[in-house]
Amino acid sequence: VKTKCEEACLFMKQHKMLAFLLNLRPFLSTIVKLIDKEETPSRFGFDGPAEDVLISSNPSAAMIFHFNKMYVSFMYRDYYGMASAAEEYFGYKLDVWTLLNIACVQTYISGLVSFWIYRQTSDCKWFERGNRSKAAMRHWAESSQWNFLQKYHLLEAEENFSNRQYEAARQSYHNAIQLSKNHKFLNDEALSCELAGYFFFEIGKKTEALEYFTRANSKYHEWGATAKATSVYECAEAIFKDSSICNRSSPQVGEHPKKRYGSGHPTVQYGDGQGE
């Protein structure tokens, strides 16, 4: 995919198809960062300021640019970078129906992002955005369960987590993972396992969390996202260092574990938040 995307960008540069190149370069950058976080993708003749000017004058390109920033931050658990990019992304009221796949991916990821931000802020606008994404995915799943049903269940799981419906969330994560496996969507299976890992860690289920993180690491490797696979391993290693957190009792239904995320790895607060 990376090679083909680079070839397409080069073709667009050679034929001076700047508008298309502006839309494709952020996608290439995302692919590169999932494979090797330290690699810098080719700018294909753009310098930073010139590209910034072109993006600022093209709302469609700007929305795609901010979506990809949001996506990369989400995948690497950079909460603050993700939240900042999400504010920019949702500031554009544009339809993306040129390709159903683009609409689906943006709806899916922005919904997952919205539920995470809601759990951090309790700002209902983010819950509503997540809920709209879930409703859209449910509509698409009615016409193509193979492509969309696992995505719907993962959004449902994150919604249930946000609503403190832990048993319902557990079942929804299971459904998302199993359907992703059955439908052969490695990326969805990996992401579903990772988010299930964070969920089980948050509610004090250390063993289950470790199993899901391990499976997520394996599936990201299988998908080819080697840098992302490494980040899952490093993140899991970081959050399991404090075994006293992991061994605390699980919250009951209606009792929400408070949590705070830094620039990369999650830090969890329980009860009154007096200890980390």
DRENBARO-313752 format. One record per residue (C-alpha): residue number from 1; residue in one letter; chain; x, y, z. Coordinates in Angstrom, 2 decimals, always signed. Layout:
<rs>
@num->NUM; residuo->A; cadena->A; px->X; py->Y; pz->Z
...
</rs>
This chain:
<rs>
@num->1; residuo->V; cadena->A; px->+0.00; py->+0.00; pz->+0.00
@num->2; residuo->K; cadena->A; px->+2.82; py->+2.39; pz->+0.88
@num->3; residuo->T; cadena->A; px->+4.58; py->+1.76; pz->-2.45
@num->4; residuo->K; cadena->A; px->+1.41; py->+2.22; pz->-4.49
@num->5; residuo->C; cadena->A; px->+0.54; py->+5.38; pz->-2.60
@num->6; residuo->E; cadena->A; px->+4.03; py->+6.80; pz->-3.24
@num->7; residuo->E; cadena->A; px->+3.70; py->+5.95; pz->-6.93
@num->8; residuo->A; cadena->A; px->+0.32; py->+7.71; pz->-7.08
@num->9; residuo->C; cadena->A; px->+1.72; py->+10.81; pz->-5.36
@num->10; residuo->L; cadena->A; px->+4.66; py->+10.91; pz->-7.78
@num->11; residuo->F; cadena->A; px->+2.27; py->+10.61; pz->-10.73
@num->12; residuo->M; cadena->A; px->+0.18; py->+13.48; pz->-9.39
@num->13; residuo->K; cadena->A; px->+3.26; py->+15.63; pz->-8.91
@num->14; residuo->Q; cadena->A; px->+4.49; py->+14.93; pz->-12.44
@num->15; residuo->H; cadena->A; px->+1.11; py->+15.84; pz->-13.91
@num->16; residuo->K; cadena->A; px->+0.65; py->+18.86; pz->-11.62
@num->17; residuo->M; cadena->A; px->-2.47; py->+17.43; pz->-10.01
@num->18; residuo->L; cadena->A; px->-1.94; py->+19.47; pz->-6.85
@num->19; residuo->A; cadena->A; px->-5.48; py->+19.21; pz->-5.47
@num->20; residuo->F; cadena->A; px->-5.39; py->+15.42; pz->-5.61
@num->21; residuo->L; cadena->A; px->-1.86; py->+15.37; pz->-4.20
@num->22; residuo->L; cadena->A; px->-2.96; py->+17.50; pz->-1.25
@num->23; residuo->N; cadena->A; px->-5.64; py->+14.93; pz->-0.44
@num->24; residuo->L; cadena->A; px->-3.37; py->+11.90; pz->-0.82
@num->25; residuo->R; cadena->A; px->-0.23; py->+13.07; pz->+0.99
@num->26; residuo->P; cadena->A; px->-1.80; py->+13.00; pz->+4.49
@num->27; residuo->F; cadena->A; px->-2.93; py->+9.41; pz->+3.81
@num->28; residuo->L; cadena->A; px->+0.62; py->+8.45; pz->+2.79
@num->29; residuo->S; cadena->A; px->+1.97; py->+10.12; pz->+5.92
@num->30; residuo->T; cadena->A; px->-0.43; py->+8.07; pz->+8.05
@num->31; residuo->I; cadena->A; px->+0.65; py->+4.82; pz->+6.39
@num->32; residuo->V; cadena->A; px->+4.32; py->+5.66; pz->+6.93
@num->33; residuo->K; cadena->A; px->+3.81; py->+6.47; pz->+10.61
@num->34; residuo->L; cadena->A; px->+2.01; py->+3.18; pz->+11.24
@num->35; residuo->I; cadena->A; px->+4.93; py->+1.30; pz->+9.70
@num->36; residuo->D; cadena->A; px->+7.82; py->+3.40; pz->+11.03
@num->37; residuo->K; cadena->A; px->+6.98; py->+6.27; pz->+13.36
@num->38; residuo->E; cadena->A; px->+10.38; py->+7.93; pz->+12.85
@num->39; residuo->E; cadena->A; px->+10.33; py->+7.91; pz->+9.05
@num->40; residuo->T; cadena->A; px->+9.48; py->+11.17; pz->+7.27
@num->41; residuo->P; cadena->A; px->+7.46; py->+10.68; pz->+4.07
@num->42; residuo->S; cadena->A; px->+8.46; py->+12.52; pz->+0.90
@num->43; residuo->R; cadena->A; px->+6.91; py->+15.97; pz->+0.50
@num->44; residuo->F; cadena->A; px->+6.83; py->+15.58; pz->-3.31
@num->45; residuo->G; cadena->A; px->+8.07; py->+19.09; pz->-3.92
@num->46; residuo->F; cadena->A; px->+5.97; py->+20.83; pz->-1.27
@num->47; residuo->D; cadena->A; px->+7.72; py->+22.85; pz->+1.39
@num->48; residuo->G; cadena->A; px->+5.93; py->+23.33; pz->+4.70
@num->49; residuo->P; cadena->A; px->+4.68; py->+26.91; pz->+4.28
@num->50; residuo->A; cadena->A; px->+3.52; py->+26.34; pz->+0.69
@num->51; residuo->E; cadena->A; px->+1.53; py->+23.28; pz->+1.66
@num->52; residuo->D; cadena->A; px->+0.03; py->+25.08; pz->+4.66
@num->53; residuo->V; cadena->A; px->-1.20; py->+27.89; pz->+2.40
@num->54; residuo->L; cadena->A; px->-2.75; py->+25.46; pz->-0.07
@num->55; residuo->I; cadena->A; px->-4.45; py->+23.48; pz->+2.69
@num->56; residuo->S; cadena->A; px->-5.82; py->+26.60; pz->+4.37
@num->57; residuo->S; cadena->A; px->-7.42; py->+27.68; pz->+1.09
@num->58; residuo->N; cadena->A; px->-8.97; py->+24.26; pz->+0.41
@num->59; residuo->P; cadena->A; px->-11.53; py->+23.17; pz->+3.04
@num->60; residuo->S; cadena->A; px->-11.72; py->+19.61; pz->+1.73
@num->61; residuo->A; cadena->A; px->-7.94; py->+19.19; pz->+1.90
@num->62; residuo->A; cadena->A; px->-7.89; py->+20.83; pz->+5.34
@num->63; residuo->M; cadena->A; px->-10.51; py->+18.44; pz->+6.69
@num->64; residuo->I; cadena->A; px->-8.56; py->+15.43; pz->+5.37
@num->65; residuo->F; cadena->A; px->-5.33; py->+16.85; pz->+6.80
@num->66; residuo->H; cadena->A; px->-6.83; py->+17.29; pz->+10.28
@num->67; residuo->F; cadena->A; px->-8.55; py->+13.90; pz->+10.11
@num->68; residuo->N; cadena->A; px->-5.24; py->+12.17; pz->+9.47
@num->69; residuo->K; cadena->A; px->-3.59; py->+14.09; pz->+12.32
@num->70; residuo->M; cadena->A; px->-6.45; py->+13.03; pz->+14.57
@num->71; residuo->Y; cadena->A; px->-6.18; py->+9.42; pz->+13.42
@num->72; residuo->V; cadena->A; px->-2.42; py->+9.14; pz->+13.99
@num->73; residuo->S; cadena->A; px->-2.73; py->+10.75; pz->+17.43
@num->74; residuo->F; cadena->A; px->-5.59; py->+8.38; pz->+18.27
@num->75; residuo->M; cadena->A; px->-3.60; py->+5.34; pz->+17.17
@num->76; residuo->Y; cadena->A; px->-0.61; py->+6.37; pz->+19.27
@num->77; residuo->R; cadena->A; px->-2.74; py->+7.31; pz->+22.30
@num->78; residuo->D; cadena->A; px->-1.73; py->+10.96; pz->+22.15
@num->79; residuo->Y; cadena->A; px->-4.89; py->+12.30; pz->+23.77
@num->80; residuo->Y; cadena->A; px->-4.10; py->+16.01; pz->+23.61
@num->81; residuo->G; cadena->A; px->-2.89; py->+15.92; pz->+20.00
@num->82; residuo->M; cadena->A; px->-5.98; py->+13.92; pz->+19.08
@num->83; residuo->A; cadena->A; px->-8.39; py->+16.27; pz->+20.87
@num->84; residuo->S; cadena->A; px->-6.83; py->+19.33; pz->+19.23
@num->85; residuo->A; cadena->A; px->-7.03; py->+17.80; pz->+15.75
@num->86; residuo->A; cadena->A; px->-10.59; py->+16.62; pz->+16.44
@num->87; residuo->E; cadena->A; px->-11.72; py->+20.17; pz->+17.21
@num->88; residuo->E; cadena->A; px->-10.26; py->+21.27; pz->+13.87
@num->89; residuo->Y; cadena->A; px->-11.75; py->+18.32; pz->+11.99
@num->90; residuo->F; cadena->A; px->-15.27; py->+18.80; pz->+13.34
@num->91; residuo->G; cadena->A; px->-15.04; py->+22.49; pz->+12.44
@num->92; residuo->Y; cadena->A; px->-15.54; py->+21.55; pz->+8.79
@num->93; residuo->K; cadena->A; px->-19.12; py->+20.80; pz->+7.77
@num->94; residuo->L; cadena->A; px->-18.34; py->+18.99; pz->+4.53
@num->95; residuo->D; cadena->A; px->-19.81; py->+15.88; pz->+2.98
@num->96; residuo->V; cadena->A; px->-17.24; py->+13.27; pz->+1.98
@num->97; residuo->W; cadena->A; px->-19.38; py->+11.18; pz->-0.31
@num->98; residuo->T; cadena->A; px->-16.94; py->+11.23; pz->-3.21
@num->99; residuo->L; cadena->A; px->-15.92; py->+7.79; pz->-1.92
@num->100; residuo->L; cadena->A; px->-18.00; py->+5.73; pz->+0.50
@num->101; residuo->N; cadena->A; px->-14.82; py->+4.28; pz->+1.98
@num->102; residuo->I; cadena->A; px->-13.58; py->+7.75; pz->+2.98
@num->103; residuo->A; cadena->A; px->-16.92; py->+8.57; pz->+4.58
@num->104; residuo->C; cadena->A; px->-16.94; py->+5.25; pz->+6.42
@num->105; residuo->V; cadena->A; px->-13.41; py->+5.58; pz->+7.79
@num->106; residuo->Q; cadena->A; px->-13.90; py->+9.17; pz->+8.90
@num->107; residuo->T; cadena->A; px->-17.22; py->+8.34; pz->+10.56
@num->108; residuo->Y; cadena->A; px->-15.77; py->+5.28; pz->+12.27
@num->109; residuo->I; cadena->A; px->-12.61; py->+6.89; pz->+13.65
@num->110; residuo->S; cadena->A; px->-14.23; py->+10.20; pz->+14.58
@num->111; residuo->G; cadena->A; px->-16.85; py->+8.25; pz->+16.54
@num->112; residuo->L; cadena->A; px->-14.20; py->+6.34; pz->+18.49
@num->113; residuo->V; cadena->A; px->-12.33; py->+9.58; pz->+19.12
@num->114; residuo->S; cadena->A; px->-15.52; py->+11.28; pz->+20.30
@num->115; residuo->F; cadena->A; px->-16.31; py->+8.62; pz->+22.90
@num->116; residuo->W; cadena->A; px->-12.75; py->+8.80; pz->+24.27
@num->117; residuo->I; cadena->A; px->-12.91; py->+12.60; pz->+24.55
@num->118; residuo->Y; cadena->A; px->-16.32; py->+12.32; pz->+26.22
@num->119; residuo->R; cadena->A; px->-14.90; py->+9.99; pz->+28.89
@num->120; residuo->Q; cadena->A; px->-12.20; py->+12.57; pz->+29.59
@num->121; residuo->T; cadena->A; px->-14.34; py->+15.72; pz->+29.54
@num->122; residuo->S; cadena->A; px->-17.98; py->+14.67; pz->+30.20
@num->123; residuo->D; cadena->A; px->-18.86; py->+17.17; pz->+27.46
@num->124; residuo->C; cadena->A; px->-22.11; py->+15.88; pz->+25.96
@num->125; residuo->K; cadena->A; px->-21.34; py->+17.22; pz->+22.48
@num->126; residuo->W; cadena->A; px->-18.70; py->+14.52; pz->+22.13
@num->127; residuo->F; cadena->A; px->-21.09; py->+11.79; pz->+23.22
@num->128; residuo->E; cadena->A; px->-23.61; py->+13.04; pz->+20.66
@num->129; residuo->R; cadena->A; px->-20.97; py->+12.99; pz->+17.93
@num->130; residuo->G; cadena->A; px->-20.03; py->+9.44; pz->+18.85
@num->131; residuo->N; cadena->A; px->-23.67; py->+8.43; pz->+18.89
@num->132; residuo->R; cadena->A; px->-24.22; py->+9.91; pz->+15.42
@num->133; residuo->S; cadena->A; px->-21.28; py->+7.90; pz->+14.12
@num->134; residuo->K; cadena->A; px->-22.73; py->+4.74; pz->+15.64
@num->135; residuo->A; cadena->A; px->-26.12; py->+5.43; pz->+14.06
@num->136; residuo->A; cadena->A; px->-24.52; py->+5.96; pz->+10.63
@num->137; residuo->M; cadena->A; px->-22.56; py->+2.72; pz->+10.97
@num->138; residuo->R; cadena->A; px->-25.68; py->+0.84; pz->+11.96
@num->139; residuo->H; cadena->A; px->-27.40; py->+2.15; pz->+8.80
@num->140; residuo->W; cadena->A; px->-24.50; py->+1.02; pz->+6.62
@num->141; residuo->A; cadena->A; px->-24.38; py->-2.36; pz->+8.38
@num->142; residuo->E; cadena->A; px->-27.96; py->-2.96; pz->+7.31
@num->143; residuo->S; cadena->A; px->-26.81; py->-2.92; pz->+3.69
@num->144; residuo->S; cadena->A; px->-23.42; py->-4.63; pz->+4.18
@num->145; residuo->Q; cadena->A; px->-22.87; py->-6.50; pz->+7.41
@num->146; residuo->W; cadena->A; px->-19.54; py->-7.86; pz->+6.11
@num->147; residuo->N; cadena->A; px->-17.98; py->-4.40; pz->+5.79
@num->148; residuo->F; cadena->A; px->-19.59; py->-2.48; pz->+8.62
@num->149; residuo->L; cadena->A; px->-21.04; py->-4.67; pz->+11.38
@num->150; residuo->Q; cadena->A; px->-17.79; py->-5.13; pz->+13.29
@num->151; residuo->K; cadena->A; px->-17.23; py->-1.36; pz->+13.19
@num->152; residuo->Y; cadena->A; px->-20.73; py->-0.78; pz->+14.53
@num->153; residuo->H; cadena->A; px->-20.11; py->-3.14; pz->+17.46
@num->154; residuo->L; cadena->A; px->-16.84; py->-1.43; pz->+18.36
@num->155; residuo->L; cadena->A; px->-18.58; py->+1.95; pz->+18.42
@num->156; residuo->E; cadena->A; px->-21.31; py->+0.32; pz->+20.51
@num->157; residuo->A; cadena->A; px->-18.67; py->-1.03; pz->+22.90
@num->158; residuo->E; cadena->A; px->-17.11; py->+2.40; pz->+23.35
@num->159; residuo->E; cadena->A; px->-20.55; py->+3.91; pz->+23.90
@num->160; residuo->N; cadena->A; px->-21.37; py->+1.29; pz->+26.54
@num->161; residuo->F; cadena->A; px->-18.00; py->+1.93; pz->+28.20
@num->162; residuo->S; cadena->A; px->-18.79; py->+5.65; pz->+28.24
@num->163; residuo->N; cadena->A; px->-22.21; py->+4.90; pz->+29.77
@num->164; residuo->R; cadena->A; px->-20.59; py->+2.68; pz->+32.45
@num->165; residuo->Q; cadena->A; px->-22.52; py->-0.34; pz->+31.14
@num->166; residuo->Y; cadena->A; px->-19.59; py->-2.67; pz->+31.64
@num->167; residuo->E; cadena->A; px->-21.24; py->-6.03; pz->+30.94
@num->168; residuo->A; cadena->A; px->-22.79; py->-4.69; pz->+27.75
@num->169; residuo->A; cadena->A; px->-19.42; py->-3.22; pz->+26.77
@num->170; residuo->R; cadena->A; px->-17.70; py->-6.56; pz->+27.35
@num->171; residuo->Q; cadena->A; px->-20.14; py->-8.29; pz->+24.98
@num->172; residuo->S; cadena->A; px->-19.84; py->-5.56; pz->+22.35
@num->173; residuo->Y; cadena->A; px->-16.03; py->-5.77; pz->+22.34
@num->174; residuo->H; cadena->A; px->-16.31; py->-9.54; pz->+21.96
@num->175; residuo->N; cadena->A; px->-18.72; py->-9.13; pz->+19.04
@num->176; residuo->A; cadena->A; px->-16.46; py->-6.57; pz->+17.33
@num->177; residuo->I; cadena->A; px->-13.40; py->-8.80; pz->+17.67
@num->178; residuo->Q; cadena->A; px->-15.13; py->-11.98; pz->+16.52
@num->179; residuo->L; cadena->A; px->-16.79; py->-10.33; pz->+13.52
@num->180; residuo->S; cadena->A; px->-13.53; py->-8.65; pz->+12.51
@num->181; residuo->K; cadena->A; px->-11.85; py->-12.05; pz->+12.58
@num->182; residuo->N; cadena->A; px->-14.67; py->-13.76; pz->+10.68
@num->183; residuo->H; cadena->A; px->-14.79; py->-10.98; pz->+8.07
@num->184; residuo->K; cadena->A; px->-10.98; py->-10.93; pz->+7.74
@num->185; residuo->F; cadena->A; px->-10.47; py->-7.27; pz->+8.68
@num->186; residuo->L; cadena->A; px->-7.08; py->-7.42; pz->+10.40
@num->187; residuo->N; cadena->A; px->-7.01; py->-3.70; pz->+11.14
@num->188; residuo->D; cadena->A; px->-10.43; py->-3.79; pz->+12.79
@num->189; residuo->E; cadena->A; px->-9.51; py->-6.90; pz->+14.79
@num->190; residuo->A; cadena->A; px->-6.28; py->-5.30; pz->+16.00
@num->191; residuo->L; cadena->A; px->-7.97; py->-2.05; pz->+17.01
@num->192; residuo->S; cadena->A; px->-10.88; py->-3.85; pz->+18.69
@num->193; residuo->C; cadena->A; px->-8.45; py->-5.97; pz->+20.73
@num->194; residuo->E; cadena->A; px->-6.43; py->-2.90; pz->+21.72
@num->195; residuo->L; cadena->A; px->-9.46; py->-0.90; pz->+22.86
@num->196; residuo->A; cadena->A; px->-10.79; py->-3.95; pz->+24.69
@num->197; residuo->G; cadena->A; px->-7.42; py->-4.10; pz->+26.46
@num->198; residuo->Y; cadena->A; px->-7.77; py->-0.52; pz->+27.68
@num->199; residuo->F; cadena->A; px->-11.35; py->-1.21; pz->+28.75
@num->200; residuo->F; cadena->A; px->-10.46; py->-4.29; pz->+30.80
@num->201; residuo->F; cadena->A; px->-7.49; py->-2.53; pz->+32.36
@num->202; residuo->E; cadena->A; px->-9.72; py->+0.40; pz->+33.33
@num->203; residuo->I; cadena->A; px->-12.15; py->-1.89; pz->+35.16
@num->204; residuo->G; cadena->A; px->-9.35; py->-3.76; pz->+36.94
@num->205; residuo->K; cadena->A; px->-9.30; py->-6.96; pz->+34.86
@num->206; residuo->K; cadena->A; px->-5.53; py->-7.31; pz->+34.51
@num->207; residuo->T; cadena->A; px->-5.38; py->-10.79; pz->+32.99
@num->208; residuo->E; cadena->A; px->-7.98; py->-10.09; pz->+30.31
@num->209; residuo->A; cadena->A; px->-6.35; py->-6.77; pz->+29.45
@num->210; residuo->L; cadena->A; px->-2.96; py->-8.40; pz->+28.92
@num->211; residuo->E; cadena->A; px->-4.49; py->-11.07; pz->+26.68
@num->212; residuo->Y; cadena->A; px->-6.11; py->-8.45; pz->+24.47
@num->213; residuo->F; cadena->A; px->-3.00; py->-6.27; pz->+24.28
@num->214; residuo->T; cadena->A; px->-0.96; py->-9.32; pz->+23.27
@num->215; residuo->R; cadena->A; px->-3.45; py->-10.22; pz->+20.56
@num->216; residuo->A; cadena->A; px->-3.56; py->-6.61; pz->+19.34
@num->217; residuo->N; cadena->A; px->+0.23; py->-6.55; pz->+19.07
@num->218; residuo->S; cadena->A; px->+0.16; py->-9.75; pz->+16.99
@num->219; residuo->K; cadena->A; px->-2.60; py->-8.52; pz->+14.68
@num->220; residuo->Y; cadena->A; px->-0.95; py->-5.14; pz->+14.07
@num->221; residuo->H; cadena->A; px->+2.23; py->-7.00; pz->+13.09
@num->222; residuo->E; cadena->A; px->+0.20; py->-9.23; pz->+10.79
@num->223; residuo->W; cadena->A; px->-1.43; py->-6.15; pz->+9.24
@num->224; residuo->G; cadena->A; px->+2.02; py->-4.64; pz->+8.60
@num->225; residuo->A; cadena->A; px->+1.74; py->-1.74; pz->+11.05
@num->226; residuo->T; cadena->A; px->+5.01; py->-2.59; pz->+12.80
@num->227; residuo->A; cadena->A; px->+5.51; py->+0.75; pz->+14.55
@num->228; residuo->K; cadena->A; px->+1.97; py->+0.64; pz->+15.87
@num->229; residuo->A; cadena->A; px->+2.50; py->-2.94; pz->+17.08
@num->230; residuo->T; cadena->A; px->+5.58; py->-1.81; pz->+18.98
@num->231; residuo->S; cadena->A; px->+3.68; py->+1.08; pz->+20.54
@num->232; residuo->V; cadena->A; px->+1.00; py->-1.29; pz->+21.84
@num->233; residuo->Y; cadena->A; px->+3.69; py->-3.41; pz->+23.48
@num->234; residuo->E; cadena->A; px->+5.38; py->-0.35; pz->+25.00
@num->235; residuo->C; cadena->A; px->+2.08; py->+1.12; pz->+26.18
@num->236; residuo->A; cadena->A; px->+0.98; py->-2.15; pz->+27.79
@num->237; residuo->E; cadena->A; px->+4.39; py->-2.48; pz->+29.43
@num->238; residuo->A; cadena->A; px->+4.09; py->+1.04; pz->+30.84
@num->239; residuo->I; cadena->A; px->+0.61; py->+0.67; pz->+32.29
@num->240; residuo->F; cadena->A; px->+1.33; py->-2.72; pz->+33.86
@num->241; residuo->K; cadena->A; px->+4.41; py->-1.50; pz->+35.75
@num->242; residuo->D; cadena->A; px->+2.31; py->-0.40; pz->+38.72
@num->243; residuo->S; cadena->A; px->+0.77; py->-3.71; pz->+39.77
@num->244; residuo->S; cadena->A; px->-0.94; py->-2.02; pz->+42.72
@num->245; residuo->I; cadena->A; px->-3.23; py->-0.27; pz->+40.26
@num->246; residuo->C; cadena->A; px->-4.00; py->-3.46; pz->+38.39
@num->247; residuo->N; cadena->A; px->-4.80; py->-5.40; pz->+41.54
@num->248; residuo->R; cadena->A; px->-7.39; py->-3.00; pz->+42.88
@num->249; residuo->S; cadena->A; px->-10.99; py->-4.12; pz->+42.96
@num->250; residuo->S; cadena->A; px->-13.10; py->-3.72; pz->+39.86
@num->251; residuo->P; cadena->A; px->-15.65; py->-0.91; pz->+39.69
@num->252; residuo->Q; cadena->A; px->-19.27; py->-1.87; pz->+39.92
@num->253; residuo->V; cadena->A; px->-21.90; py->-0.94; pz->+37.37
@num->254; residuo->G; cadena->A; px->-22.43; py->+2.80; pz->+37.63
@num->255; residuo->E; cadena->A; px->-18.99; py->+3.41; pz->+39.20
@num->256; residuo->H; cadena->A; px->-16.72; py->+4.95; pz->+36.57
@num->257; residuo->P; cadena->A; px->-12.93; py->+4.75; pz->+36.94
@num->258; residuo->K; cadena->A; px->-11.56; py->+8.25; pz->+36.46
@num->259; residuo->K; cadena->A; px->-8.58; py->+8.39; pz->+34.12
@num->260; residuo->R; cadena->A; px->-6.16; py->+10.86; pz->+32.68
@num->261; residuo->Y; cadena->A; px->-3.99; py->+10.43; pz->+29.62
@num->262; residuo->G; cadena->A; px->-0.67; py->+12.14; pz->+29.05
@num->263; residuo->S; cadena->A; px->+1.15; py->+12.56; pz->+25.77
@num->264; residuo->G; cadena->A; px->+1.41; py->+8.85; pz->+25.11
@num->265; residuo->H; cadena->A; px->+0.60; py->+6.21; pz->+27.68
@num->266; residuo->P; cadena->A; px->-2.53; py->+6.08; pz->+29.82
@num->267; residuo->T; cadena->A; px->-2.40; py->+6.80; pz->+33.53
@num->268; residuo->V; cadena->A; px->-5.36; py->+5.60; pz->+35.55
@num->269; residuo->Q; cadena->A; px->-6.95; py->+7.18; pz->+38.59
@num->270; residuo->Y; cadena->A; px->-9.44; py->+5.37; pz->+40.80
@num->271; residuo->G; cadena->A; px->-11.79; py->+6.51; pz->+43.47
@num->272; residuo->D; cadena->A; px->-11.09; py->+10.10; pz->+44.44
@num->273; residuo->G; cadena->A; px->-8.07; py->+10.32; pz->+42.16
@num->274; residuo->Q; cadena->A; px->-5.58; py->+10.87; pz->+44.99
@num->275; residuo->G; cadena->A; px->-3.08; py->+8.28; pz->+43.82
@num->276; residuo->E; cadena->A; px->-1.57; py->+7.12; pz->+40.56
</rs>
